[in-house]
């Protein structure tokens, strides 16, 4: 992968996947609004596991880019302190 580099500034300075963090927060905020069993089940049963699977696949691919191993060691995946 030539001419690619790992971004480690802005939101990427503390977490590796800020878009997925934002998606999780938005869904967690909207789910109680609907107060429906299906909506309450989708977040922990479907959304979070699918995001974690996608992160694992992406990080495996990113291992081919220089600097990724340092980036993986220094930042959290989704939320600071949580992992």
Beta strands, then each sheet from edge to edge (+ up, - down):
end
